[in-house]
Amino acid sequence: MDAEFWLERWREGRTHFHQTRITPLLQKYWPKLAIPQGGKVLVPLCGKSLDMVWLAAQGHAVLGSELSQLAVDQFFAENELRPVTHESIYGKHYVAGNIEIICGDIFALDSQMLSHCVGVYDRAALVALPEPMRAEYVRHVYGQLSPAYKGLLITLDYPQEEMAGPPFSVVDSEVQTIFTGVSPAVIIDRRDILDKEPKFQASGVSRLDTVVYRLGLQDG
């Protein structure tokens, strides 16, 4: 699976993964992380997620990374934001208020960019990557965040043989393996969402859970 796969999806409008609301699980669990206002929060593979607007409203500096130019353009247009742009080695930067999106490859970001992030919100990135890429992604991205970072990771758990991803099933044993040496990953919520996902039902999936992890060192 390469970059062209996702670029084509945005061109063709096959973006069922985009939510037209703020994620309730984000609203429920993010405040418990107690990330200070002004702290920079990374949203990898952000698309045009409304969750970035919510995070910005909490007083955070939001840093999104997105491959698709269409997604970035749609985000700012649909939220009536007028970004200022500039180019760097990381890609094209779009900045409006306390939201910045870099249109480019997440793997191009380095410690100079990522080490300033004290928070991370990953709803659509890990589950978008095939199994061979996931460990590398965690090492590259999470391994270069601030050592004191905290965050939320949302995954899906379903019988992978019943449907081809993406989004992919990422079971807890894999999460624990790929985050070993990076940071703790503690399950704080698991719930059955099959009745809310007609695409999975139509594909014959027999079980579908969404799982929320708290990432980073725990207080106390």
QUIURQUI-V986670 format. One record per helix or strand of 2 or more residues. SS is the DSSP state (@ for helix, = for strand). FROM is the first residue (numbers start at 0). TO is the last residue. If there is no record, write none. Layout:
SS_FROM_TO + SS_FROM_TO
This chain:
@_2_11 + @_23_32 + =_39_43 + @_50_56 + =_60_65 + @_68_77 + =_83_87 + =_90_95 + =_98_102 + @_105_107 + @_110_113 + =_116_121 + @_125_127 + @_130_143 + =_149_157 + @_159_161 + @_171_178 + =_184_191 + @_193_195 + @_197_201 + =_207_215
